[in-house]
């Protein structure tokens, strides 16, 4: 609950991966990355690799503190 996963055509998937600089030549061979933001008008926060709950909380707390 609360998670949103991207699905779509191959072309749309490749375009989204390229937009976030995670495309590695094949739609199934992308780098693990977590992207989050507080609202559509705020910048993306990028966590490369497999984010842990602690990673997410740290980034969220930092963004909230900076507001």
N, C-alpha and C positions, 0 to 999 in steps of 0.2 A: 504494500500500500504506500502511496506517495511517490513511487518511482515512475519516471517516464522513459521509455525506450524508443529510439528512433527506428522506424521501418519505412520502406519505400522501394522505389525502383532501383536498379543497379546504378543508373546514371545519377539519381538523386543521392544515393548513398556515397558514391565516389565524390560528388560535389561537396557534400557535407564534410567528409573526411579531409578533403583538400582545404576547405575553408578553415578548419581547425588545425591544419598542419599535422594530421595523423595518418594520412594516406601513405601506404608503403608498397604500392604496385598491384595490390589485389584487395578487393573489398573485405576479404576475410583475414587479411594480414595487416591489421592496423595496430598501432601502438595503444596500449591501455592508457586512458586519460579520463579524468573526471573534470567536468566543467560545471561551474555553478555561478549563479549571480542572484542578487537580491530582487531585482526587477528588470524588465526589458530595457529600461533606460540606464542601467548600470553596467559597468564593464564585466566581462567574464573573468572568473578566477580559474586558473588552470592548475591542476595537480597531475603531473606526469607519473605514470606507473599505477600500481594498484593502491588506491587511497584506503587508508584505514579509517575507522570511526574517529580516532584521535586526530588524524590529519584533517578530516572534515570539520570537526569541532574547532580546531585551532584556526583554520581559515575563516570559518564563520565568525568566530569571536573577534578575529582581527578586523574583519569588514565591519562588524557592528560597532566596534570600538572607534573606528575611524569616521563614523557618521557624525 
